[in-house]
Amino acid sequence: MIDFRSDTLTKPTPGMLNAMHNAVVGDDVFGEDPTVNELEKTSASYFGMEAGLFCPSGTMTNQIAIKCHTKPGDEVICDSLSHIYLYEGGGIAVNSLASVKLIKGNNGRLTAPQVHEAVNNTLDIHRPISKLVSLENTANRGGGSCYEFADIQSIREVCLSNNLKLHLDGARLFNALIAKKDNPLEYGKTFDSISICLSKGLGAPIGSVLLGNTEFIKQARRVRKVLGGGMRQAGYIAAGALYALTNHVERLAEDHHHAQLIAAALIEKDFIDSILPVETNIIIFSVKGRYNATELTQLLAKQEILTIAMTPTLVRMVLHLDINPDMVAQTIRAIHSL
């Protein structure tokens, strides 16, 4: 099968498996796993931040950040398509007892004026206190759309002037860095916390890292423990994540190129209504006419190509480490045959 359902489906490469097999480990809850410590230090250094915290998932790193930045009754400002709101099991309510103000952005991206407009008056006792702005880059539901860094800086200025913290759900941040040729050190200077996933485009089997200053990560480590995220000899999985971080970032450009090729084939078909701009490794398109989304995914599955029907009209395809040029060519032939 050629599996485009998600970039979380990758299998470890031989080099990654070798790194995992030979990992030096200890008890991470005691702070004694050298491979975990190296991953946290390397991740933080990549963005010029002080410290990192290794966690099983991006949902956990996001939820820990939100809990550290807010107290019960505070408000989180985010896009209406945000992963932290749609796909984390209501965690903001469950874990942080915080409310959410949703903004309809542009393919998952907010603007500084929108954020400014969303901030509540702290003197109005009827409204929750705005405390945190969360951005997502790239935006999953926005078709892998990327922020212009200048727009992020403008949002940062709004946050500073309103005493708000700024968090980045960077599940696919490395895709954005490659697509926009941005400097990760500038991200570290701009955000109070960053969540990075190493189990998506970079191809690690497990793991995300939460980044911030030393005091923030100290608090985050306590929250991780409360959430049951204290892993013991976690170096075996941290080794795979560290290998991904040090070997698989630049190759993301290949996934972006493959996505462009497939999108170009799709747009020629009369059953394609529209395609969101393809900036990185995600293709989201709407269908019309003789197919609905489920029917199209079923037809492709018969040709051993797996995709996801997100809604009755929307289909998603995600490029990743395990999709090679021959698979892309086979997929394009299948699209042409429909």
C-alpha positions in Angstrom: 0.0 0.0 0.0 1.0 3.6 -0.7 -0.1 5.3 2.5 -0.9 9.0 2.4 -3.2 9.0 5.4 -0.6 10.8 7.7 3.1 11.5 8.1 2.8 9.7 11.5 2.8 6.3 9.7 6.5 6.1 8.9 8.6 3.2 9.9 12.1 3.7 11.4 15.0 3.8 8.9 17.9 1.3 9.3 20.1 4.1 10.7 17.4 5.1 13.2 16.9 1.5 14.3 20.6 1.2 14.8 20.7 4.3 16.9 17.8 3.0 19.0 19.4 -0.4 19.4 22.7 1.1 20.7 21.2 3.8 22.9 22.7 4.5 26.3 19.9 4.7 28.7 19.1 5.5 32.4 16.0 6.5 34.4 14.7 9.7 32.8 12.4 10.5 35.8 15.6 10.8 37.8 17.1 12.9 35.0 19.6 10.1 34.4 18.9 9.0 30.8 21.8 10.5 28.8 20.1 10.0 25.4 17.0 11.9 26.6 19.1 14.6 28.0 21.0 14.9 24.7 17.8 15.1 22.7 16.4 17.8 25.0 19.6 19.8 24.9 20.0 19.4 21.1 16.3 20.4 20.5 16.6 23.5 22.7 19.9 24.5 21.1 18.4 24.2 17.6 16.0 27.0 18.5 18.3 28.9 20.8 16.1 28.2 23.8 17.2 27.2 27.3 15.7 23.8 27.9 13.5 21.1 26.6 11.2 18.3 27.8 10.8 15.0 26.0 7.2 13.7 25.9 5.4 10.8 24.1 3.2 13.1 21.9 2.6 16.6 20.6 -0.8 16.6 22.3 1.0 16.2 25.6 3.5 18.9 24.9 0.8 21.3 23.8 -1.4 20.5 26.8 1.5 20.9 29.2 2.3 24.3 27.8 -1.3 25.5 28.0 -1.5 24.3 31.6 1.8 26.1 32.5 0.8 29.3 30.9 -2.8 29.6 32.3 -4.8 29.1 35.4 -8.4 28.0 35.7 -10.8 30.5 34.1 -8.2 32.1 31.8 -8.7 32.2 28.0 -6.7 30.8 25.2 -6.9 32.5 21.8 -6.4 30.3 18.7 -7.6 29.7 15.2 -10.9 27.8 14.8 -9.0 25.0 12.9 -6.3 24.6 15.6 -5.2 21.1 16.6 -5.2 22.1 20.2 -8.9 22.8 19.9 -10.2 20.2 17.4 -8.0 17.2 18.0 -6.7 17.0 21.6 -9.8 15.5 23.2 -11.0 18.7 24.9 -7.8 18.8 26.8 -7.8 22.5 27.3 -11.0 22.1 29.3 -10.0 18.9 31.1 -6.4 19.7 32.0 -6.3 23.5 32.4 -10.0 24.4 33.1 -9.5 27.3 30.6 -11.8 28.7 28.0 -11.1 29.2 24.3 -11.7 32.1 22.0 -11.8 30.9 18.4 -10.8 33.1 15.5 -11.5 32.3 11.9 -8.1 32.9 10.2 -6.7 32.3 6.7 -6.2 28.6 6.3 -5.4 28.2 10.0 -3.3 31.4 10.3 -4.1 34.4 12.5 -3.2 38.0 11.9 -2.0 40.6 14.5 -5.2 42.7 14.1 -7.4 39.6 14.7 -5.4 38.8 17.9 -5.6 42.4 19.1 -9.4 42.4 18.5 -9.8 39.1 20.5 -8.1 40.2 23.7 -10.6 40.8 26.5 -10.7 43.9 28.6 -9.2 42.8 32.0 -11.6 45.3 33.8 -14.7 43.5 32.4 -15.6 41.0 35.1 -18.0 39.2 32.7 -15.2 38.0 30.5 -12.3 35.6 31.1 -8.8 37.0 31.3 -7.0 36.5 28.0 -3.7 34.9 28.9 -2.3 32.8 26.0 -2.2 33.0 22.2 -1.4 29.7 20.4 -0.3 29.5 16.8 0.0 26.4 14.6 2.8 26.3 12.0 2.3 24.6 9.7 -1.5 24.5 10.0 -2.8 21.0 9.5 -6.4 21.8 8.6 -5.1 24.7 6.5 -3.4 22.3 4.1 0.0 22.6 5.6 0.0 26.4 5.3 2.9 28.4 6.7 3.1 31.7 8.5 5.3 34.5 7.2 7.7 35.2 10.0 7.0 38.9 9.9 3.3 38.1 10.7 4.4 36.1 13.7 6.5 39.0 14.9 3.5 41.3 14.6 1.4 38.9 16.7 4.3 38.8 19.3 4.1 42.6 19.6 0.4 42.3 20.3 1.1 39.7 23.0 3.8 41.8 24.6 1.6 44.9 24.8 -1.3 42.9 26.3 0.7 40.7 28.8 0.0 37.5 26.8 2.1 34.4 26.5 2.7 33.1 23.0 2.9 29.3 22.3 3.7 27.5 19.0 2.2 24.2 18.1 5.1 23.3 15.8 4.0 19.7 15.1 5.2 20.3 11.5 7.4 23.4 12.2 10.4 21.8 10.4 8.3 21.7 7.2 7.7 25.5 7.6 11.3 26.2 8.3 12.3 24.4 5.1 9.6 25.9 3.0 10.1 29.5 4.1 13.9 29.2 4.7 13.4 30.7 8.1 15.9 30.8 10.9 14.9 28.6 13.9 16.8 30.8 16.3 14.4 33.6 15.5 11.5 31.4 16.5 13.2 30.7 19.8 13.5 34.5 20.5 9.8 35.0 19.6 7.8 32.3 21.4 7.5 31.6 25.1 7.1 27.9 24.3 7.4 25.7 21.3 6.2 22.2 20.8 8.0 20.2 18.1 7.0 16.7 16.9 9.7 14.4 15.7 7.3 11.6 14.8 5.7 13.3 11.7 7.8 14.4 8.7 11.1 13.7 10.4 10.1 10.0 10.8 10.8 9.1 14.4 8.5 6.4 15.8 7.6 8.3 18.9 8.1 11.6 20.6 7.8 15.4 20.9 9.8 18.0 22.7 8.5 21.0 24.6 10.9 24.0 24.6 11.1 27.1 26.8 13.2 28.8 29.4 14.6 26.8 32.4 11.9 27.8 34.8 9.1 27.0 32.4 10.5 23.6 31.7 10.9 22.9 35.4 7.2 23.6 35.8 6.4 21.6 32.7 8.3 18.6 34.1 6.0 18.5 37.1 2.9 18.7 34.9 4.2 15.9 32.7 4.5 13.8 35.8 0.9 14.6 36.9 -0.3 13.6 33.4 1.5 10.3 33.6 4.2 11.2 31.1 7.2 10.3 33.2 9.0 7.7 31.1 11.9 5.6 32.5 14.5 4.2 30.1 13.1 6.5 27.4 16.5 6.8 25.7 15.6 4.0 23.4 12.9 6.1 21.8 14.7 9.4 22.3 17.5 7.9 20.2 15.2 7.5 17.2 13.9 11.1 17.7 17.5 12.4 18.0 18.5 10.6 14.8 15.5 12.1 13.0 16.3 15.6 14.2 20.0 15.3 13.1 19.4 13.5 9.7 15.9 14.2 8.3 15.3 17.9 8.3 16.7 18.9 4.9 15.0 16.0 3.1 11.6 17.5 3.9 12.0 19.5 0.7 11.5 16.2 -1.2 8.1 15.7 0.4 7.1 19.2 -0.6 8.1 18.6 -4.2 6.2 15.4 -4.3 3.1 17.1 -2.9 3.3 19.7 -5.7 3.5 17.0 -8.3 0.4 15.2 -7.0 -1.5 18.4 -6.7 -0.7 19.3 -10.3 -2.2 16.0 -11.4 -5.3 16.4 -9.3 -6.2 19.9 -10.4 -6.5 18.6 -14.0 -9.4 16.3 -13.1 -13.0 17.5 -13.5 -14.1 16.0 -10.2 -11.7 18.3 -8.3 -13.5 21.4 -7.0 -10.5 23.1 -5.4 -7.2 22.5 -3.7 -5.8 24.5 -0.8 -2.5 26.1 -1.6 0.2 23.4 -1.3 3.1 24.9 0.6 4.5 21.9 2.3 3.7 18.2 2.5 -0.1 18.3 2.9 -2.7 18.2 0.1 -6.3 19.0 1.0 -8.8 19.1 -1.8 -12.5 19.2 -2.3 -14.4 16.9 -4.8 -17.5 17.5 -6.8 -19.6 15.8 -9.4 -19.5 12.0 -9.7 -17.5 11.3 -6.5 -17.9 12.3 -2.9 -14.8 12.1 -0.7 -15.5 8.6 0.6 -16.1 7.2 -2.8 -12.9 8.7 -4.1 -10.8 7.3 -1.2 -12.4 3.9 -1.8 -11.5 4.0 -5.5 -7.9 4.9 -4.7 -7.7 2.2 -2.1 -8.6 -0.3 -4.8 -5.4 0.8 -6.5 -3.5 0.4 -3.2 -3.4 4.1 -2.4 -4.7 5.1 1.0 -6.0 8.6 1.7 -8.4 10.1 4.2 -11.9 11.5 3.7 -12.0 14.4 6.2 -15.6 15.5 5.4 -18.1 14.4 2.7 -16.3 16.7 0.3 -12.7 17.0 1.6 -9.8 14.5 1.1 -6.4 14.8 2.6 -3.1 13.3 1.4 0.2 13.7 3.4 3.7 13.1 2.0 6.4 11.7 4.2 9.6 9.7 4.6 8.2 6.4 3.4 6.8 7.8 0.0 9.4 7.5 -2.7 9.5 8.9 -6.3 8.2 5.6 -7.7 5.2 5.7 -5.4 4.5 9.3 -6.4 4.6 8.3 -10.1 2.3 5.4 -9.5 -0.2 7.7 -7.6 -0.2 10.2 -10.5 -0.9 7.4 -12.9 -3.8 6.3 -10.7 -5.2 9.8 -10.6 -5.0 10.1 -14.4 -6.9 6.9 -14.8 -10.0 8.1 -12.8 
